[in-house]
Amino acid sequence: MNLKGLFEKCLSEIGGESNEDVRLFRARPKRISRETFFEHVVWAIWVSGMRRKSANTFLEHAEEKGFCWDFAELGTWGKQDLQQFVKKLHGRPVPERADKKWKAVYSIAKKIST
């Protein structure tokens, strides 16, 4: 899947044009870097089902526990590295929704880092 296809899939999953964050994104310049794309996609994944303030607080906590906003670095993690990070952040058992969100973030980092 190319970057455009990945973007369209993510857009569809977060509600497309009816999502307020998507409308805000559409008002921005059309060309973005991979870094900016990754930052926005991580935000969109985590804010889904959360209040914005809660998502901000959570992502700050994730950074403290080792989350790296650098998609290229995250893309070098192995699946075991991801699992260790997620367990350190969430404890055990890892909530299913959190596990799925981290797997999505990781998958996107792997795709755009190649």
C-alpha positions in Angstrom: 0.0 0.0 0.0 1.4 3.4 -0.9 1.3 6.5 1.3 -1.8 7.9 -0.5 -3.6 4.6 0.0 -2.6 4.5 3.6 -3.9 8.0 4.1 -7.2 7.2 2.4 -7.6 4.1 4.7 -6.9 6.2 7.8 -9.2 8.9 6.7 -12.1 6.5 6.2 -11.5 4.8 9.6 -11.7 8.1 11.5 -14.9 9.3 9.9 -13.8 11.1 6.8 -15.0 14.7 6.2 -17.5 14.5 9.0 -14.7 14.4 11.5 -13.9 18.0 12.8 -10.1 17.2 12.8 -10.3 16.2 9.2 -12.0 19.4 8.2 -9.2 21.3 10.1 -6.6 19.2 8.3 -8.2 19.9 4.9 -7.9 23.6 5.4 -4.1 23.2 5.7 -1.5 23.1 2.9 -1.9 20.0 0.7 1.8 18.9 0.8 3.0 17.6 4.1 6.1 15.8 5.2 6.2 12.2 6.5 7.0 13.6 9.9 4.0 15.8 9.9 1.8 13.0 8.5 2.9 10.7 11.3 2.3 13.3 14.1 -1.2 13.9 12.8 -2.0 10.3 12.3 -0.8 9.4 15.9 -3.0 12.3 17.2 -6.0 11.1 15.2 -5.6 7.5 16.4 -5.4 8.5 20.1 -8.0 11.3 20.2 -10.5 8.9 18.7 -12.8 8.0 21.6 -11.0 10.4 24.0 -11.3 14.1 24.9 -8.5 16.2 23.4 -7.1 17.1 26.8 -7.1 13.5 27.8 -5.3 12.5 24.6 -2.7 15.2 25.2 -2.0 14.1 28.7 -1.9 10.5 27.6 0.6 11.1 24.8 2.8 13.2 27.1 2.8 10.2 29.5 3.6 7.9 26.6 6.6 10.1 25.7 7.9 9.8 29.3 7.6 6.0 29.0 9.6 5.9 25.8 7.3 6.7 22.9 9.2 8.2 20.0 7.5 10.6 17.7 10.2 9.8 15.1 8.5 7.4 12.7 11.8 6.2 11.3 13.1 5.2 14.8 9.8 3.6 15.8 9.9 1.8 12.4 13.1 0.1 13.6 11.5 -1.4 16.6 10.7 -5.1 16.5 7.3 -6.4 17.6 8.8 -7.4 20.9 10.1 -3.9 21.5 6.6 -2.6 20.8 5.0 -5.1 23.2 7.4 -4.2 26.0 6.7 -0.5 25.6 2.9 -1.0 25.6 3.1 -3.2 28.7 5.3 -0.7 30.4 2.9 2.1 29.5 -0.4 0.3 30.2 0.5 -2.5 32.6 -1.1 -5.9 32.3 -3.4 -6.8 30.9 -3.1 -4.3 28.1 -6.6 -3.0 27.2 -7.6 -4.4 23.8 -8.4 -0.9 22.4 -5.0 0.4 23.4 -3.2 -2.6 21.9 -5.0 -2.1 18.6 -4.2 1.7 18.6 -0.5 1.0 19.2 -0.4 -1.7 16.6 -1.9 0.9 14.1 0.7 3.5 15.0 3.5 1.0 14.7 2.2 -0.3 11.4 2.1 3.2 9.9 5.6 4.0 11.2 6.9 0.8 9.5 5.1 1.7 6.2 6.3 5.3 6.0 9.8 4.6 7.1 10.6 2.4 4.2 
